[in-house]
Amino acid sequence: MISTLFLKAQSRTNLSNSVSIEVLGLGRYGSVGYQRLIVGDSSMQYYFRTGIGVMRFINFENKFNPDIAIPTMFEAVFGEKKHHYEISGGQVYTSYSRCSTELGAEKRDNEFNLAIGAAYRYGAGENWVYRIAVYDILDDFEVLRPWGGLSARHRFGK
């Protein structure tokens, strides 16, 4: 059954990859990303998405030491023609520096954060998709943060 869906997706379009730029979103203040169609047909598609966002380039000591976020998500997209809806879930790895009073110096914290989201997508022509999304991010599995994002994606070949 999965191979049948995959063949339908491949026959429907050759544009199974996309690159994106997102304002706000899971990269926190902005990110670039890559998305790959896993399987789908004309009304339902499943995607894998990853990217990288930088929250801050300079640490509290005015040294180059970027704080990063790396989202890894699975998306289910449904709809017809130009209008699509998306639900997504996955994790966001964040790595950031902070001043540690215990050490008296900088300390880097690394966290995995659960993320779920919903989005509306508008397909403008064959190659471009515009998207508005809302997310709930469970920071370090402790603090729930609502978040949003706007993105533009360019789709391309197999």
Secondary structure by P-SEA (a helix, b strand, c coil): caaaaaaaaaaaccccccccccccccccccccbbbbbccccccccccccccccccccccccccbbbbbbbbbbbbbbbbcccbbbbbbbbbbbbbbbbbbccccbbbbbbbbbbbbbcccccccccccccccbbbbbbccccbbbbbcccbbbbbbcc
